[in-house]
C-alpha cells in the first residue's frame, strides 16, 4: 500500500480558487507584480505534478499486471474509486 500524498478536495478547491484569482483578477488593483510568486503560492503546479506522477505510477503498475485500488483516504466521495485486477 502506498499513500500518494494528493491533498483532499478542499485543499485542491482552494488552490484552484487562488489560481483563478491570479489569472482572472477582479480589478487592475488586484494585479500582482510578482505573478510567478503568486502562482507558486497557489501550489497548483505542485498538486498537478503529484496527480500526474501518481497516474504514471498507477499506469506502470497496471501494465505490469498489478491490481490497483484508488481510494480517497479522508472519507469524502469526491474521488472516483477505481479497481482493476488481472
C-alpha positions in Angstrom: 0.0 0.0 0.0 1.3 3.5 -0.8 -0.1 6.9 0.1 0.3 9.2 -2.9 0.1 12.5 -0.9 -2.5 14.1 -3.0 -4.4 16.7 -0.9 -8.1 16.4 -0.3 -10.8 18.1 -2.4 -11.0 21.1 -0.1 -7.3 21.9 -0.4 -7.5 21.4 -4.2 -10.5 23.6 -4.4 -8.7 26.4 -2.5 -5.7 26.1 -4.7 -7.7 26.3 -7.9 -9.6 29.3 -6.5 -6.2 31.1 -5.9 -5.1 30.2 -9.4 -8.3 31.6 -10.8 -7.8 34.8 -8.8 -4.3 35.5 -10.1 -5.3 34.5 -13.7 -8.5 36.5 -13.7 -8.1 39.4 -11.3 -11.3 41.3 -10.4 -9.6 44.7 -10.9 -6.4 46.2 -12.0 -5.7 47.0 -8.4 -5.5 43.3 -7.6 -3.0 42.6 -10.3 0.1 41.1 -8.8 3.5 42.5 -9.7 5.0 39.1 -8.7 2.8 36.8 -10.8 5.2 33.8 -10.7 5.5 34.1 -6.9 1.7 34.2 -6.6 1.4 31.2 -8.9 3.9 29.3 -6.7 1.8 30.2 -3.6 -1.3 28.6 -5.1 0.6 25.2 -5.1 -1.5 24.3 -8.1 1.5 23.2 -10.2 2.8 21.1 -7.3 -0.6 19.4 -7.0 -0.9 18.8 -10.7 2.6 17.3 -10.7 1.6 14.9 -7.8 -1.5 13.8 -9.7 0.4 13.2 -12.9 3.2 11.3 -11.1 0.5 9.2 -9.3 -1.3 8.5 -12.6 2.0 7.4 -14.2 2.8 5.1 -11.3 -0.7 3.6 -11.5 -0.4 3.0 -15.3 3.0 1.4 -14.7 1.6 -1.0 -12.1 -1.4 -1.9 -14.3 0.9 -2.5 -17.3 2.9 -5.0 -15.2 -0.2 -6.9 -14.1 -0.8 -5.5 -10.7 -4.2 -4.8 -9.2 -4.8 -1.2 -8.2 -7.3 0.4 -5.9 -7.5 4.1 -5.7 -9.3 5.4 -2.6 -9.8 8.8 -1.1 -8.4 8.5 2.4 -10.4 11.2 4.2 -13.7 9.6 3.6 -15.2 12.1 1.1 -16.8 10.6 -2.1 -15.3 13.3 -4.4 -12.8 10.9 -5.8 -13.7 8.2 -8.2 -12.8 4.8 -6.9 -11.0 2.7 -9.5 -10.4 -1.0 -9.2 -8.6 -3.2 -11.7 -7.5 -6.8 -11.5 -5.7 -9.2 -13.8 
